[in-house]
Amino acid sequence: MTNGSELITGLTNLVIMFTTLVVFFKIYKLNIKNKNSWILFYISILIDSFLGFIIHSFLWPKFIIDILWIILSFIFCITLNSLLFTIIDKRNNEMFYIIISSILIYLILIIETIFRIDFLLTFIIIASLYLIAILLFYIHNFIKSCDKNYLFYILGLFLQMIGGLFLIIKPKFCYLICFDKNGIYHLFMVMTIIFFYLGNKCFCKK
C-alpha cells in the first residue's frame, strides 16, 4: 500500500464512496425531478471514488495507473454532465445527451493527454463553468421562490467550489495525518454529497 498523503487520498475516496452509497439507496426510493440524472450522478461518484481508492491506496505499475486514469477521466465527464442535467428539464433521452456531451469533453482531455498538456487543469476549468451555471440556476430559483430548500443545493455547490480552490492552491497539512490537495478536496466532496441529498429529500414529490 501507499503511505502519507497519498494513502489519505485513497482512504478519503473510500469515505466518499460509502457516503454516496448510503445516499444512493435513499434517493432511489424518492420521487424527485430528473431522478435518472441524479441516480447517474451518484453512480458515477461511486465509480469515481472506488477507482480513486484503488489508484491512490495501492502501488501499481505506471501502465496500470495510466489505464485506470483513462477510465476515471471519462467517468469524471459523466459525473459532471449528469449533474448539469439534474437542472435541465429533459423528460426523454437525457442519458443519450449526457453520454454524448461527456464524450465531447473526454475527447478534449484525450487530445491534451496526447500532446502532454495537463488535462486536469482543463477539466477543473470546465467543471468550474458548469458549477457556476448550476449555482446561478439555484440562486435564481431561490430568489424567485424564496424557498429555503434551495439553500441545500447552493451550500453543496459552494463547498464543491471551495474544495476546487484547494486543488488549484495545492496546500499540504501534516499534523498526525497528512492531507494534500486531494485529501482536503475529498472532505469537501463528502459534505457536498450530504447537502445534495438533503436538497433531494426536501424536493421529494409526495
C-alpha positions, 0 to 999 in steps of 0.5 A, a space after each residue: 500500500 501507499 503511505 502519507 498523503 497519498 494513502 489519505 487520498 485513497 482512504 478519503 475516496 473510500 469515505 466518499 464512496 460509502 457516503 454516496 452509497 448510503 445516499 444512493 439507496 435513499 434517493 432511489 426510493 424518492 420521487 424527485 425531478 430528473 431522478 435518472 440524472 441524479 441516480 447517474 450522478 451518484 453512480 458515477 461518484 461511486 465509480 469515481 471514488 472506488 477507482 480513486 481508492 484503488 489508484 491512490 491506496 495501492 502501488 501499481 505499475 505506471 501502465 496500470 495507473 495510466 489505464 485506470 486514469 483513462 477510465 476515471 477521466 471519462 467517468 469524471 465527464 459523466 459525473 459532471 454532465 449528469 449533474 448539469 442535467 439534474 437542472 435541465 428539464 429533459 423528460 426523454 433521452 437525457 442519458 443519450 445527451 449526457 453520454 454524448 456531451 461527456 464524450 465531447 469533453 473526454 475527447 478534449 482531455 484525450 487530445 491534451 493527454 496526447 500532446 502532454 498538456 495537463 488535462 486536469 487543469 482543463 477539466 477543473 476549468 470546465 467543471 468550474 463553468 458548469 458549477 457556476 451555471 448550476 449555482 446561478 440556476 439555484 440562486 435564481 430559483 431561490 430568489 424567485 421562490 424564496 424557498 429555503 430548500 434551495 439553500 441545500 443545493 447552493 451550500 453543496 455547490 459552494 463547498 464543491 467550489 471551495 474544495 476546487 480552490 484547494 486543488 488549484 492552491 495545492 496546500 499540504 497539512 501534516 499534523 498526525 495525518 497528512 492531507 494534500 490537495 486531494 485529501 482536503 478536496 475529498 472532505 469537501 466532496 463528502 459534505 457536498 454529497 450530504 447537502 445534495 441529498 438533503 436538497 433531494 429529500 426536501 424536493 421529494 414529490 409526495 
